[in-house]
Amino acid sequence: MTVQRLGYGRVSTQDQNLEAQADALKKTGADKIFIEKITGTKASRPELDKLREQMRKGDTVVVTRLDRLGRSTKDLLGIASELEENGVELEVLEQNINTKTPEGRLFFTMVAAMAEFEHSLMVARTKDGLAAARARGRLGGRKPKLSEAQKKQVKKLYDERELTVREIAALFAITPPTVYRALEAD
């Protein structure tokens, strides 16, 4: 039976670049790498499921950071428990955690709790900031690409049928879908 190092990476809202994770996992000698392009808050993670199907007793799951594996202490501890039940070790590169040792297991639990605490604080700060902005009359979201006057110009050019949607979009430095949204807005 050959033991494997199975690398797992996942995109997050702050770090949309998976290449850095993949490179770090390759550098540590991961035999197989599973890259997820989905938020950690989703219950279904197909690449993590594939990793679970392939892991065997004696294998090591390698992640760059704990928050790549799960978003909450409960989720992380559930995954760690599953790995332990299957005789699979967990190695976290940036936090230097290795669950082969009692110290590593203790440190894993503490870091997972701190990661969840920090995430909760970030969510609370974001909600407070949005509430304060709403109280001042500001709404969230992107600023409109077109002013009301520009929307009227787009509609006029479209109705004249002398320019294509692409040409109208180019005139206003917007995309064709934005032209269509301006046409729908009334």
C-alpha positions as CSV (number, residue, x, y, z in Angstrom):
1,M,0.0,0.0,0.0
2,T,1.5,3.3,-1.1
3,V,0.8,6.3,1.1
4,Q,-0.1,9.6,-0.7
5,R,0.1,13.3,0.0
6,L,-3.2,14.7,-1.3
7,G,-3.3,18.4,-1.7
8,Y,-6.4,20.5,-1.5
9,G,-6.9,24.1,-2.5
10,R,-10.0,26.3,-2.6
11,V,-10.7,29.8,-3.8
12,S,-12.0,32.3,-1.3
13,T,-13.5,35.8,-1.6
14,Q,-10.2,37.4,-0.6
15,D,-7.9,35.2,-2.6
16,Q,-9.2,34.4,-6.1
17,N,-5.8,33.1,-7.3
18,L,-5.6,29.3,-7.1
19,E,-2.1,29.1,-8.7
20,A,-0.3,30.1,-5.6
21,Q,-2.0,27.4,-3.6
22,A,-1.4,24.8,-6.3
23,D,2.3,25.8,-6.5
24,A,2.7,25.5,-2.7
25,L,1.0,22.1,-2.7
26,K,3.2,20.9,-5.6
27,K,6.3,22.2,-3.8
28,T,5.5,20.0,-0.7
29,G,5.4,16.9,-2.8
30,A,1.6,16.4,-3.2
31,D,1.0,13.4,-5.3
32,K,-2.5,14.6,-6.3
33,I,-4.0,18.0,-6.1
34,F,-7.7,18.9,-5.8
35,I,-8.6,22.5,-6.6
36,E,-12.0,23.8,-5.6
37,K,-13.5,26.9,-7.3
38,I,-16.3,27.3,-4.8
39,T,-16.8,29.2,-1.5
40,G,-16.1,27.3,1.7
41,T,-19.6,28.1,3.0
42,K,-21.1,25.7,0.4
43,A,-22.0,22.3,1.9
44,S,-21.2,20.5,-1.4
45,R,-17.6,20.7,-2.5
46,P,-17.0,18.3,-5.4
47,E,-13.2,18.4,-5.3
48,L,-13.1,17.7,-1.6
49,D,-15.5,14.8,-2.1
50,K,-13.1,13.4,-4.8
51,L,-10.2,13.8,-2.3
52,R,-12.3,11.9,0.3
53,E,-12.9,9.1,-2.1
54,Q,-9.2,8.7,-2.8
55,M,-7.8,9.0,0.7
56,R,-6.6,5.9,2.4
57,K,-5.2,5.0,5.8
58,G,-1.7,6.4,6.1
59,D,-2.3,9.3,3.6
60,T,-1.7,12.9,4.4
61,V,-4.1,15.7,3.3
62,V,-2.1,18.9,2.8
63,V,-3.6,22.4,2.7
64,T,-1.9,25.8,2.6
65,R,-4.1,27.3,5.3
66,L,-6.8,26.1,7.6
67,D,-9.4,28.4,6.0
68,R,-8.9,26.6,2.7
69,L,-10.3,23.4,4.2
70,G,-13.4,24.8,6.1
71,R,-15.0,28.0,7.3
72,S,-16.1,27.2,10.8
73,T,-14.5,25.4,13.7
74,K,-17.3,22.9,13.6
75,D,-16.7,22.2,9.9
76,L,-12.9,22.0,10.4
77,L,-13.2,19.8,13.4
78,G,-15.6,17.5,11.6
79,I,-13.2,17.2,8.7
80,A,-10.3,16.6,11.1
81,S,-12.3,14.0,12.9
82,E,-13.2,12.2,9.7
83,L,-9.5,12.2,8.7
84,E,-8.5,10.8,12.1
85,E,-11.2,8.1,11.9
86,N,-9.8,7.1,8.5
87,G,-6.2,7.1,9.7
88,V,-5.4,10.1,7.5
89,E,-3.1,12.9,8.8
90,L,-3.6,16.6,8.1
91,E,-0.8,19.0,7.3
92,V,-1.4,22.8,7.2
93,L,1.6,24.6,5.6
94,E,1.3,28.2,6.6
95,Q,0.3,27.5,10.2
96,N,2.8,24.6,10.5
97,I,0.2,22.2,11.8
98,N,0.7,18.4,11.6
99,T,-2.0,16.3,13.3
100,K,0.5,13.4,13.6
101,T,1.5,14.9,17.0
102,P,-0.6,15.6,20.1
103,E,0.7,19.2,20.0
104,G,-0.3,19.5,16.4
105,R,-3.9,18.3,17.2
106,L,-4.1,20.8,20.1
107,F,-2.8,23.6,18.0
108,F,-5.2,22.7,15.1
109,T,-8.1,23.0,17.5
110,M,-6.9,26.4,18.8
111,V,-6.2,27.9,15.4
112,A,-9.5,26.6,14.0
113,A,-11.4,28.4,16.9
114,M,-9.4,31.6,16.3
115,A,-10.1,31.5,12.5
116,E,-13.8,31.2,13.2
117,F,-13.7,34.0,15.7
118,E,-11.9,36.3,13.2
119,H,-14.4,35.4,10.5
120,S,-17.3,36.2,12.9
121,L,-15.7,39.6,13.7
122,M,-15.3,40.4,10.0
123,V,-18.9,39.5,9.3
124,A,-20.1,41.7,12.2
125,R,-17.9,44.6,11.1
126,T,-19.2,44.3,7.5
127,K,-22.9,44.3,8.7
128,D,-22.2,47.3,11.0
129,G,-20.6,49.2,8.1
130,L,-23.5,48.5,5.7
131,A,-26.1,49.5,8.4
132,A,-24.2,52.8,9.0
133,A,-24.1,53.5,5.2
134,R,-27.8,52.7,4.8
135,A,-28.6,55.1,7.7
136,R,-26.8,57.8,5.7
137,G,-28.9,57.0,2.7
138,R,-26.2,55.1,0.8
139,L,-27.0,51.8,-0.8
140,G,-24.5,49.0,-1.4
141,G,-23.5,47.5,-4.7
142,R,-21.7,48.8,-7.8
143,K,-22.1,52.2,-9.1
144,P,-24.3,52.3,-12.2
145,K,-22.3,52.2,-15.5
146,L,-24.6,54.7,-17.1
147,S,-26.3,57.8,-15.9
148,E,-30.0,58.3,-16.6
149,A,-29.1,60.7,-19.4
150,Q,-26.7,58.1,-20.9
151,K,-29.4,55.4,-20.7
152,K,-31.8,57.7,-22.7
153,Q,-29.0,58.2,-25.3
154,V,-28.5,54.4,-25.5
155,K,-32.3,53.9,-26.0
156,K,-32.4,56.6,-28.7
157,L,-29.4,55.1,-30.6
158,Y,-30.9,51.6,-30.4
159,D,-34.3,52.9,-31.6
160,E,-32.7,54.6,-34.6
161,R,-31.3,51.2,-35.7
162,E,-28.3,52.7,-37.3
163,L,-25.8,51.1,-34.9
164,T,-25.5,47.5,-33.6
165,V,-25.7,46.8,-29.9
166,R,-21.9,46.2,-29.9
167,E,-21.3,49.5,-31.5
168,I,-23.5,51.3,-29.0
169,A,-21.6,49.5,-26.2
170,A,-18.3,50.6,-27.6
171,L,-19.4,54.2,-27.7
172,F,-20.2,54.2,-24.0
173,A,-17.3,51.8,-23.0
174,I,-19.7,49.2,-21.7
175,T,-20.6,45.7,-22.5
176,P,-23.6,44.6,-24.7
177,P,-25.4,43.1,-21.7
178,T,-25.2,46.6,-20.0
179,V,-26.8,48.0,-23.2
180,Y,-29.7,45.5,-22.9
181,R,-30.2,46.3,-19.2
182,A,-30.4,50.0,-20.1
183,L,-33.0,49.2,-22.7
184,E,-35.1,47.2,-20.2
185,A,-35.0,49.9,-17.5
186,D,-38.0,52.1,-17.7
